[in-house]
Amino acid sequence: MKRSGIFIIIVLLAACLGCGSQEEPKNPVTAKEVKQESKQAAATTKEYLAQQQEKYLKQAQEKLGELDKKISELRDKAQKQTGELQKKLSEQADSLKKQMDDLKAKLAAMKGASGDAWDKLKSGVDGAMNELEKAYKQTESESK
């Protein structure tokens, strides 16, 4: 009884699956339409990536602006100090400024890059930005 019940269910399922109508699409897609939609998708993707790159560059510039301001404040703080502390803070501010200048050059190179070159430069900029922030925080904590 158990086997015959399972057999009946399988037969019914097979029959139901075969009952569906298999109509041909009324408007088949042409190669021309596929090409046109592919071009449109590529253009949309390119525009999206350009927007994302622009957004990234803007955020990086803003972050650099903030760090530049903090480095200037560090220089001012160094000027108010005397002796060894003044020398140490000035050297650290100079080092941070050099790191920032290198980072600005990398950002400038990114503006004309695309594809894999963009990805490599972005990775380098991200790493350099993290190093700069880390160095600033360390300098700031040592100056207290």
N, C-alpha and C positions, 0 to 999 in steps of 0.2 A: 504494500500500500504506500509506503513511504517513497519508494523509488518511482512508482507510477505518478505520484503527486508532483514530485520534482520534475519528472519528464513532461508532464502536462504544463507546468509553469514555464519550462524552457520553450516548449512548442508555442505557447501563447505569446511569450515575449518575442520570439523570432517572427511570428506572424504579425505582431504589432509593429515591429521595426520595419518590416517589409511593406506595411500598409501606407506608410507616409508617401506623400506625393513628391515626386522628384521633378519639379518643373524646371525648365531651362530659364536662366535669368532673362528678363524681358529686354534689358539693355546691356549686352556684354561690354566689358571694359576693353578699350582699344589700346594698342601700343602707344599711340599718340597721347592718349589721356594719361597713361602711366608715366611717360616721359615728362609731360607737363607738370604732373603732380610731384614727380621726383625733383624737378628743377625748383619748384615752389618750396618743397620741403628743405632742399639744400640752401636756398636763399634765406628761409626763415631760420634755419639752424645757424647759418653764418651771422645773421643779424643778432640772434640771441647771444652767441659767443662774443661778438663785439661789445654788446651791452654789458655782459658779465666782466669782460676785460676792463672796460671803462670804469665800471663800478669798483673793481679791485684796485685799479690805479688811483682812483679818487680816495678810497679808504686808506691806501698806503701813503698817499701824499698828506692826508690829514694827520695820520699817526706820526709821520716824519715832522710835520709842523709842530705837533705837541712836544716831541722829543727835542726838537731844535730849541724851543722855548725853555724847556727844562735844562738843557745844556747851557744856555745863556744865563739862566739863574744860577747854575753851578759856577760859572765863570765869575759872576758878580759876588757870589759867596766866597770864592777863592780870593778875590781882590780885598775883601774885608778881613781876611786872615793874615797872619804873619808867620814868618819863618818856614819851617818844614811843612806845616799843614798847607800853607799857601802854595808852596811849590808842588806838593803832591796833588792838590785839587786842580791846579792849573794843568799839570801834565795829564791827569785823567780827563779833564775837559777837552784837551787837545786830541787825545786818543779817541774820545767819543766823537768829536767833530770829524776826524778822519774817517771813522767807520761810517758816519752819516754821509759824508761826501761820496764814499764808495757805493753806498746804498742808493744814493740819488742817481749815480751813473748807471747802475743796474736798472733802476726804474725807467730811466730815459731810453735805455736799449729795448725795454719791453714794448714801448709804444709802437715800434715798427714790426714787432715779431708776431708770428702766428704759429699754430700747430704745435709740433714738438719743441720748436725753439721757445715758444711762449711758455710751455710747461716747464722746460729746464730753467728758464730765467725766473719764473714764478717760484719754483722750488728754491733757487738760490736767494731770491729776495726774501722769501719767508724765513729761511735760515738766518740770513744776515740781520733781518729785523728782530728776530728772537735774540740773537747774540747782542745786538745793540741795546735792546731793552734790559737784558740780563746784566750787561756791563754797567748801564746807567743805575740800575737798582743797587748793584753792589757798591758803586761809587757813592751813591746817596747814603747807603747805610754806613759806610765807612766814614763819611763826613760828619756824622752826628756825634 
